[in-house]
Amino acid sequence: MIPLICAPMATLSHEAFRRAVERFGGCDEYVTEMINAPSLVNGGPFEAYYLLNGPVPEKIVWQLTGSKAEPLAEAAQIVAQKGGKGVDINMGCSAPQIYKTGAGIAWMLKPLAETQEAVRGVKAVLEEHERQTGVKLRLSVKCRLGAEDFTERTFFAFSDMLVENGVEQIALHPRSIKEKYRFLPKYDYVEKLALRYADCHIPVILNGGIQDAQSAERALHAAPHAAGLMIARAAAQKPWIFDELKRHFAGGKAEPRRVDCEQLALDFIADVE
């Protein structure tokens, strides 16, 4: 069965939300909300909440954001001590308040050498962590296609740089920086990326536009070599979507299960508190 991943969502991908998803059977991985690397390193007031890793610590992927290489590496040292599946660098957030600071998708717009420095720094931290503890943590990157005028050449130059510097998994939301959700993502780029690194065994995760079993099938029809599905907004709307997809891909019925939404809300509030 294809892996199902809960995407990072600012202010939502926290432990209380993961508990809501787990009540319906959960998913394979949970990417945390963006952890601002400088704030984490400097002991910001909210970072203790971002570091909560329940209820399934073994499924956690720590996502870091920042505009400079050094704080990203320092933050990677901190989250590596918390275990989980790995560390992800956010290179895809297109929210203006993020990329205008030099973080998120801004990494795709910077000179490759500058972005390469950031990737190498985090990779070195994870390799040293493995040498000292014997625990391997995967390095991944979540990205988009790039600027509005991106080309296949510029996009693949970026992705090749990631792979050459130790990135072991790429999650692609195949839209450019300003593309909204009116039209379907360009899933053909997920397929192109997956085929490009098939011999390197680099999984490419499809993100964007998955709302139910039918849209998941449509996405996989366009990108049959995708190694997993990452879901964001639909998971916030119905935390049981992963259960629906599991039953669908297992050959069962994908109709929504009966849900006591009032109890779900009350449980979620209690968990947040």
C-alpha positions as CSV (number, residue, x, y, z in Angstrom):
1,M,0.0,0.0,0.0
2,I,1.3,3.4,-0.9
3,P,2.6,5.4,2.1
4,L,0.3,8.2,3.4
5,I,1.8,11.3,4.9
6,C,0.2,14.1,6.9
7,A,1.7,17.3,5.5
8,P,3.1,20.2,7.5
9,M,0.5,22.9,8.3
10,A,1.4,26.0,10.2
11,T,-0.4,26.3,13.6
12,L,-2.1,22.9,13.0
13,S,0.4,20.0,12.6
14,H,0.9,19.7,16.3
15,E,0.3,16.9,18.8
16,A,-3.4,17.6,19.4
17,F,-4.1,17.3,15.7
18,R,-2.0,14.1,15.3
19,R,-4.1,12.6,18.1
20,A,-7.2,13.4,16.2
21,V,-5.9,11.6,13.1
22,E,-4.6,8.7,15.1
23,R,-8.1,8.1,16.5
24,F,-9.1,7.2,13.0
25,G,-6.2,4.8,12.4
26,G,-3.5,7.4,11.7
27,C,-1.1,7.6,8.7
28,D,2.5,6.5,8.0
29,E,4.3,9.8,8.8
30,Y,3.5,13.1,10.4
31,V,5.5,16.2,9.3
32,T,5.5,18.8,12.0
33,E,4.5,22.4,11.5
34,M,7.4,24.6,10.4
35,I,9.9,25.1,13.2
36,N,11.7,28.4,12.8
37,A,15.3,27.4,13.2
38,P,16.6,30.7,14.7
39,S,13.7,30.8,17.2
40,L,14.4,27.2,18.2
41,V,18.1,27.8,18.6
42,N,17.5,31.0,20.7
43,G,14.9,29.3,23.0
44,G,11.8,31.1,21.6
45,P,8.6,30.9,23.8
46,F,6.6,28.6,21.5
47,E,9.2,26.1,20.5
48,A,8.6,23.7,23.4
49,Y,5.2,23.0,21.9
50,Y,6.6,22.4,18.4
51,L,8.9,19.8,19.9
52,L,6.1,17.7,21.4
53,N,6.3,14.4,19.5
54,G,3.3,12.4,20.7
55,P,1.3,10.3,20.3
56,V,3.5,8.4,17.8
57,P,7.1,9.7,18.1
58,E,8.4,7.1,15.7
59,K,6.3,8.6,12.9
60,I,7.5,12.2,13.3
61,V,9.4,14.2,10.6
62,W,10.8,17.5,11.9
63,Q,10.4,20.3,9.5
64,L,12.7,23.2,9.8
65,T,12.5,26.6,8.2
66,G,14.9,29.5,8.1
67,S,16.7,31.9,5.8
68,K,20.3,31.0,6.7
69,A,22.3,27.8,6.6
70,E,23.9,28.0,10.1
71,P,20.7,28.1,12.2
72,L,19.2,25.3,10.1
73,A,22.1,23.1,11.0
74,E,22.0,24.1,14.7
75,A,18.3,23.4,14.8
76,A,18.8,20.0,13.2
77,Q,21.1,19.1,16.1
78,I,18.3,19.9,18.5
79,V,15.5,18.0,16.8
80,A,17.8,15.0,16.0
81,Q,17.9,14.3,19.8
82,K,14.1,13.8,19.7
83,G,14.3,10.9,17.3
84,G,11.6,10.2,14.8
85,K,11.9,9.4,11.1
86,G,13.9,12.4,9.9
87,V,14.4,16.1,9.3
88,D,12.8,18.0,6.5
89,I,13.9,21.4,5.1
90,N,11.0,23.6,4.0
91,M,11.9,24.9,0.6
92,G,8.4,25.2,-0.7
93,C,6.3,27.5,1.4
94,S,5.0,30.3,-0.8
95,A,3.3,32.4,1.9
96,P,4.7,36.0,1.4
97,Q,5.5,36.4,5.1
98,I,7.8,33.4,4.8
99,Y,9.6,33.6,1.4
100,K,10.1,37.4,1.7
101,T,12.3,36.7,4.7
102,G,14.5,34.3,2.6
103,A,12.9,31.1,3.9
104,G,10.5,28.6,2.3
105,I,10.5,28.7,-1.5
106,A,13.0,31.5,-1.4
107,W,15.6,28.7,-1.2
108,M,14.6,27.7,-4.8
109,L,15.2,31.3,-6.0
110,K,18.7,31.8,-4.4
111,P,22.0,30.9,-6.1
112,L,22.3,27.1,-6.0
113,A,25.6,27.4,-4.0
114,E,23.8,29.2,-1.2
115,T,21.0,26.6,-1.0
116,Q,23.6,23.8,-1.3
117,E,25.4,25.1,1.8
118,A,22.2,24.9,3.8
119,V,21.5,21.3,2.7
120,R,25.1,20.2,3.3
121,G,25.0,21.7,6.8
122,V,21.9,19.8,7.9
123,K,23.2,16.6,6.2
124,A,26.5,16.8,8.1
125,V,24.6,17.1,11.4
126,L,22.5,14.1,10.7
127,E,25.5,12.0,9.6
128,E,27.4,13.0,12.8
129,H,24.3,12.1,14.8
130,E,24.2,8.6,13.2
131,R,28.0,8.1,13.9
132,Q,27.5,9.0,17.6
133,T,24.2,7.2,18.3
134,G,23.8,4.6,15.5
135,V,20.4,6.1,14.8
136,K,19.8,7.2,11.2
137,L,17.5,10.1,10.4
138,R,16.4,10.7,6.8
139,L,17.0,14.1,5.2
140,S,14.1,15.3,3.0
141,V,13.1,18.5,1.3
142,K,9.6,19.7,0.5
143,C,9.5,22.0,-2.4
144,R,7.5,23.5,-5.3
145,L,8.4,24.0,-8.9
146,G,10.0,27.4,-8.4
147,A,9.3,30.9,-9.7
148,E,6.6,31.7,-12.2
149,D,9.1,31.6,-15.0
150,F,10.6,28.3,-13.9
151,T,11.8,25.9,-16.6
152,E,12.5,22.1,-16.5
153,R,16.2,23.0,-16.7
154,T,16.1,25.2,-13.6
155,F,13.9,22.9,-11.7
156,F,16.0,19.8,-12.3
157,A,19.2,21.7,-11.6
158,F,17.7,22.4,-8.2
159,S,16.5,18.9,-7.6
160,D,19.9,17.4,-8.8
161,M,21.7,19.6,-6.3
162,L,19.5,18.3,-3.5
163,V,20.2,14.6,-4.4
164,E,23.9,15.2,-5.0
165,N,24.2,16.7,-1.5
166,G,22.4,13.9,0.4
167,V,18.7,14.6,0.3
168,E,17.1,11.2,0.5
169,Q,13.4,12.1,-0.2
170,I,11.7,14.9,-2.0
171,A,8.1,15.9,-1.5
172,L,6.8,18.0,-4.5
173,H,3.8,20.3,-4.5
174,P,3.9,20.8,-8.3
175,R,2.8,24.4,-8.5
176,S,4.9,27.5,-8.9
177,I,5.3,30.2,-6.3
178,K,2.1,32.1,-7.2
179,E,-0.1,29.4,-8.4
180,K,-3.3,29.1,-6.4
181,Y,-5.6,26.1,-5.9
182,R,-8.0,26.9,-8.7
183,F,-6.3,24.5,-11.1
184,L,-4.9,21.0,-10.6
185,P,-1.2,20.7,-9.7
186,K,1.1,19.7,-12.5
187,Y,1.4,16.1,-11.5
188,D,3.5,15.3,-14.6
189,Y,6.4,16.9,-12.8
190,V,6.1,14.5,-9.9
191,E,6.3,11.6,-12.5
192,K,9.3,13.2,-14.2
193,L,11.1,13.7,-10.9
194,A,10.3,10.1,-9.8
195,L,11.6,8.6,-13.0
196,R,14.7,10.9,-12.9
197,Y,15.8,9.4,-9.6
198,A,14.4,5.9,-9.9
199,D,17.9,4.4,-10.2
200,C,19.1,6.4,-7.2
201,H,16.2,5.0,-5.1
202,I,15.1,8.5,-4.1
203,P,11.4,8.5,-3.2
204,V,9.3,11.3,-4.6
205,I,6.2,12.1,-2.7
206,L,3.2,13.7,-4.4
207,N,1.6,16.6,-2.6
208,G,-1.4,18.7,-3.6
209,G,-5.0,18.4,-4.7
210,I,-5.8,15.2,-2.9
211,Q,-9.3,15.4,-1.3
212,D,-10.6,11.9,-1.5
213,A,-10.1,8.5,-3.1
214,Q,-11.1,9.7,-6.5
215,S,-8.6,12.6,-6.5
216,A,-5.9,10.3,-5.2
217,E,-6.5,7.9,-8.0
218,R,-6.4,10.8,-10.5
219,A,-3.1,12.0,-9.1
220,L,-1.5,8.5,-9.2
221,H,-2.8,8.0,-12.7
222,A,-0.8,11.1,-13.7
223,A,2.2,10.1,-11.5
224,P,2.2,6.3,-11.1
225,H,5.8,6.3,-9.9
226,A,5.1,8.5,-6.9
227,A,6.3,6.9,-3.7
228,G,3.7,8.3,-1.4
229,L,0.9,10.8,-1.0
230,M,1.1,13.8,1.2
231,I,-2.1,15.4,2.3
232,A,-2.7,18.8,4.0
233,R,-6.0,20.7,3.8
234,A,-8.2,17.6,3.3
235,A,-6.7,16.1,6.5
236,A,-7.6,19.2,8.4
237,Q,-11.2,19.0,7.0
238,K,-11.6,15.3,7.8
239,P,-8.9,13.6,9.9
240,W,-10.3,10.3,8.8
241,I,-9.2,10.8,5.1
242,F,-6.2,8.5,5.6
243,D,-8.5,5.7,6.8
244,E,-10.7,6.3,3.7
245,L,-7.6,6.0,1.4
246,K,-6.3,2.9,3.2
247,R,-9.7,1.1,2.7
248,H,-9.8,2.3,-0.9
249,F,-6.4,1.0,-1.8
250,A,-7.0,-2.2,0.1
251,G,-10.0,-2.8,-2.2
252,G,-12.7,-1.8,0.3
253,K,-15.3,1.0,0.3
254,A,-14.0,4.5,0.5
255,E,-17.2,6.1,1.8
256,P,-16.7,8.3,4.9
257,R,-17.3,6.4,8.1
258,R,-19.8,7.7,10.6
259,V,-18.2,10.4,12.7
260,D,-19.4,12.0,15.9
261,C,-18.1,15.5,14.9
262,E,-19.2,17.0,18.2
263,Q,-17.1,14.5,20.2
264,L,-14.2,14.9,17.8
265,A,-14.2,18.7,18.4
266,L,-14.5,18.3,22.2
267,D,-11.6,15.8,22.2
268,F,-9.5,18.1,20.0
269,I,-10.1,21.0,22.3
270,A,-9.2,18.9,25.3
271,D,-6.0,17.8,23.6
272,V,-5.1,21.4,22.6
273,E,-5.6,22.5,26.2
